[in-house]
Amino acid sequence: MATAQHRIGSGFGARSTTAEVLRGIDLTGKLAIVTGGYSGIGLETTRALAGAGAHVVVPARRRAVAQEAVAGIHGVEVDELDLSDLESVRGFSERFIASGRSIDLLINNAGIMASPETRVGPGWEAQFATNHLGHYALANRLWPVIAQGGARVVTVSSNGHQFSGIHWDDVQFEHGYDKWQAYGQAKTANALFAVQLDVLGRDAGVRAFSVHPGAIATQLGRHVSREEMLAAGWIDEDGNPANAGFKTSAQGAATQVWAATSPQLAGMGGVYCEDCDIAEPAGDGELTGGVRTYATDPGQAARLWRLSAELTGVDAFAATV
């Protein structure tokens, strides 16, 4: 059954923290994979899940940096993964499957934002490739052990999806690059991925969600210039945070932790969440809360899945699509 894209009255909100959404939840015996789980809200997510008893695997492009970041957290292991490199995705997936373990929670947290034009793999635009295609390939390669665990799969999108839908006529931005349009497309892709994975996976007990974590001052903004931050009201002239709407890391990580673990979402899936609840549909116009209809459209989600399968050569559901 499809889940309505409307709030459920979770009792949580924009200022809720990971500790609050996990209160009373015991994850002992559960295994979670958190991509990028060694910095920003990814690290906060790793810390929160491990603190609730989960064993957390952190696949990382910078393995030594990741090991140092999680060194003080009990129940965490680090492995190598570069989401922009499909062979790296294959290698991590094969190593994990060979370990004989199943997955209870997969949190596709890693990503890049507003980067200069960069090409990876066979010339793919880097934001689309890293944020979406890498996670698409990862979930498909790990599918046997995701299905075995009846996992929840949570993919970090953003209200930045409102910058752009999918550029179907030029997905790789080969005819003019705009870093914010490319970011918007990648975040829309993250939301559409969750829609289609939920359709394909629900018979196996796998449910998928996408989330907007909120605005948080992390290294994700490393490609945004000081001038852009000033113009957006993120910082003041002295470089200090100037937006009262920004969340702490514990607040920013709360929505993905809630989506991954909350019993309130039992039997639900395929929806976009924000502020620790299912989001409402967004109107057109300026950047707002909520989710645009093009980011939850089942037809576009199925089309993106087919395109992603063609590009990556991976589709765990090829016989059923």
C-alpha positions in Angstrom: 0.0 0.0 0.0 1.3 3.5 -0.9 1.9 5.8 2.0 0.3 9.2 1.9 2.7 12.2 1.6 1.3 13.9 4.7 2.3 14.4 8.3 1.4 11.7 10.7 1.8 13.8 13.9 4.9 12.1 15.1 5.3 14.4 18.2 8.7 15.4 17.1 9.8 18.5 15.2 12.6 20.6 13.8 14.5 20.9 17.1 14.2 17.2 18.1 17.5 15.4 18.5 18.8 11.9 17.8 18.6 11.1 21.5 14.9 12.1 21.6 13.8 10.1 18.6 15.7 7.1 19.8 14.4 7.2 23.4 13.1 3.7 24.3 14.5 2.1 21.1 16.9 -0.8 21.5 19.0 -1.6 18.4 21.0 -4.4 20.0 21.7 -7.0 17.4 20.9 -4.7 14.5 23.4 -3.8 11.8 23.5 -0.4 10.1 25.5 0.9 7.2 25.9 4.7 7.1 27.7 6.0 4.1 29.7 9.1 5.0 29.2 8.2 8.6 32.4 9.9 9.8 31.7 13.6 9.4 28.8 16.1 9.9 25.4 14.6 10.4 26.8 11.2 9.2 29.0 11.0 12.2 26.2 12.1 14.5 24.1 9.3 13.0 26.8 6.7 13.5 27.2 7.8 17.1 23.5 7.7 17.8 22.8 4.3 16.3 25.9 2.8 18.0 24.7 4.3 21.3 21.4 2.6 20.9 23.2 -0.8 20.5 23.6 -1.1 16.7 26.7 -2.3 15.1 27.6 0.3 12.5 29.6 -0.1 9.3 31.0 3.1 7.9 32.1 2.9 4.3 34.4 5.8 3.6 36.3 7.4 0.8 38.9 8.6 3.3 39.4 5.5 5.4 42.1 6.8 7.7 40.1 10.0 8.4 37.1 7.9 9.1 38.9 5.6 11.5 40.2 8.5 13.5 36.7 10.1 13.6 34.9 7.1 14.9 37.8 5.8 17.1 36.0 6.5 20.4 32.7 5.0 19.4 32.0 1.4 20.4 30.6 -1.0 17.8 31.8 0.8 14.7 33.9 -0.6 11.8 35.2 1.2 8.8 35.7 0.0 5.2 36.6 1.6 1.9 34.1 3.0 -0.5 34.2 5.7 -3.1 30.6 6.3 -4.4 31.9 8.0 -7.5 33.7 4.8 -8.6 31.5 1.8 -9.4 34.3 -0.6 -9.0 34.8 0.6 -5.5 31.1 0.1 -4.9 31.4 -3.4 -6.2 34.4 -4.1 -4.0 32.7 -2.9 -0.8 29.5 -4.8 -1.6 31.3 -8.1 -2.3 33.4 -7.8 0.9 30.3 -7.1 3.0 28.2 -9.9 1.4 31.2 -12.3 1.9 31.1 -11.5 5.7 27.8 -13.4 5.9 25.9 -10.6 7.6 22.5 -9.1 6.7 21.6 -5.4 6.9 18.8 -3.9 9.1 19.4 -0.3 8.3 21.0 1.3 5.2 21.5 5.1 5.5 22.7 6.7 2.2 24.0 9.8 3.9 27.2 10.7 1.9 27.0 13.4 -0.7 28.5 16.5 -2.2 26.9 19.9 -2.8 27.3 22.7 -5.3 30.7 21.5 -6.5 32.5 22.9 -9.5 31.9 21.0 -12.7 33.6 17.7 -12.2 33.4 14.5 -14.3 33.7 11.0 -12.9 33.5 7.5 -14.4 32.6 7.6 -18.1 32.1 11.4 -18.0 29.2 11.6 -15.5 28.4 14.8 -13.7 29.8 14.3 -10.2 26.9 15.3 -8.1 24.5 13.0 -9.9 27.0 10.2 -9.9 28.1 10.5 -6.3 24.8 11.4 -4.6 22.5 9.2 -6.7 24.2 6.6 -9.0 26.7 5.5 -6.4 24.0 4.9 -3.8 21.7 3.3 -6.4 24.5 0.8 -7.3 25.3 0.2 -3.7 21.7 -0.7 -2.8 21.3 -3.0 -5.8 24.6 -4.8 -5.2 23.7 -5.2 -1.5 20.1 -6.2 -2.3 20.4 -9.9 -1.2 21.5 -9.0 2.3 19.1 -5.9 2.4 16.2 -8.2 1.6 17.5 -10.9 4.1 17.3 -8.3 6.9 14.0 -6.7 5.8 15.9 -3.5 6.0 14.8 0.1 6.1 16.7 2.2 3.5 17.0 5.9 4.2 18.5 8.2 1.6 19.4 11.8 2.4 17.8 14.2 0.0 17.4 17.9 0.7 14.9 20.7 0.2 17.5 21.7 -2.4 15.6 19.3 -4.6 13.3 22.2 -5.2 16.0 23.9 -7.3 15.5 21.3 -10.1 13.7 18.2 -11.3 15.5 15.7 -13.5 17.0 17.2 -16.6 15.8 14.3 -18.8 17.2 15.8 -21.9 20.7 16.5 -20.4 21.1 14.5 -17.2 24.9 14.9 -17.3 24.8 18.6 -17.9 26.9 18.3 -21.1 25.3 21.5 -22.5 26.0 24.0 -19.8 26.7 23.4 -16.1 25.0 25.1 -13.2 26.1 23.8 -9.8 22.8 24.5 -8.0 20.7 23.0 -10.8 23.0 19.9 -10.7 22.6 19.7 -6.9 18.9 20.0 -7.2 18.7 17.3 -9.8 20.8 15.0 -7.6 18.6 15.6 -4.5 15.4 15.0 -6.6 17.0 11.7 -7.7 17.6 10.7 -4.1 13.9 11.2 -3.4 12.8 9.4 -6.5 15.1 6.5 -5.7 13.3 6.0 -2.4 9.9 6.0 -4.1 10.9 3.2 -6.6 12.9 1.1 -4.2 9.9 1.1 -1.8 7.7 -0.2 -4.7 10.2 -2.9 -5.6 11.3 -3.9 -2.2 8.1 -3.9 0.0 7.2 -7.5 -0.8 10.5 -8.5 0.8 9.7 -6.4 3.8 12.1 -3.6 2.7 10.8 0.0 3.0 12.5 3.1 1.8 12.4 6.8 2.7 14.1 10.0 1.7 14.8 12.8 4.1 15.6 16.5 4.3 17.8 16.9 7.3 17.5 20.7 7.5 20.2 23.4 7.2 23.3 22.5 9.3 26.7 24.1 9.2 29.0 21.2 8.1 31.7 20.5 5.6 29.0 19.8 3.0 29.1 23.5 2.2 32.8 23.5 1.4 32.2 24.5 -2.2 30.0 27.4 -1.4 31.8 30.7 -1.4 31.8 33.3 1.4 30.0 35.7 -0.9 27.3 33.1 -1.5 26.9 32.4 2.2 26.6 36.1 2.9 24.0 36.6 0.2 22.0 33.6 1.5 22.2 34.9 5.1 24.0 31.9 6.3 26.9 33.9 7.9 27.5 37.5 8.9 30.4 39.7 7.9 32.6 38.2 10.5 31.9 34.7 9.2 29.8 33.7 12.2 26.5 31.7 11.7 23.7 34.2 11.1 20.7 32.0 10.4 18.7 31.1 13.5 17.0 28.3 11.5 20.2 26.3 11.3 20.2 23.0 13.2 22.8 21.4 15.4 24.3 18.1 14.1 22.2 16.2 16.6 19.0 17.9 15.3 20.1 17.6 11.7 20.7 13.8 12.0 17.5 13.2 13.9 15.2 12.9 10.8 17.3 10.2 9.2 17.6 8.3 12.5 13.9 8.6 13.0 13.1 7.4 9.5 15.4 4.5 10.0 14.2 3.3 13.4 10.8 4.7 14.4 8.0 2.2 15.0 5.7 5.0 13.9 6.6 4.2 10.3 5.9 0.5 10.5 4.2 -0.6 7.3 5.0 2.8 5.6 7.5 3.8 3.0 8.2 5.6 -0.3 7.8 9.1 1.2 10.0 12.2 1.8 10.4 13.2 5.4 11.6 16.4 7.2 11.7 17.6 10.8 11.1 14.0 12.1 7.8 13.5 10.3 6.5 12.8 6.8 6.6 16.1 4.9 3.6 17.8 3.3 3.6 18.4 -0.5 5.2 21.8 -1.4 3.7 24.5 -3.6 5.5 26.1 -6.5 7.6 29.2 -6.2 10.3 30.0 -3.7 12.2 27.4 -1.7 9.9 26.2 1.0 9.3 23.3 3.3 7.8 20.1 2.0 8.4 18.2 -1.2 7.7 19.0 -4.8 5.4 16.6 -6.7 8.1 15.8 -9.3 10.3 14.3 -6.5 7.6 11.8 -5.5 6.1 11.0 -8.8 5.9 7.2 -9.4 6.3 7.5 -13.1 9.4 9.6 -12.9 10.8 7.3 -10.2 10.4 4.3 -12.4 12.0 6.2 -15.4 14.9 7.2 -13.2 15.4 3.6 -12.1 15.6 2.4 -15.7 18.1 5.1 -16.6 20.2 4.3 -13.5 20.2 0.6 -14.5 21.3 1.5 -18.0 24.1 3.8 -16.8 25.5 1.5 -14.0 24.7 -1.9 -15.5 23.3 -2.9 -12.2 19.6 -3.8 -11.4 18.8 -6.4 -8.7 15.2 -6.4 -9.9 15.8 -6.8 -13.7 13.6 -9.8 -13.9 10.7 -8.0 -12.3 11.0 -4.5 -13.7 
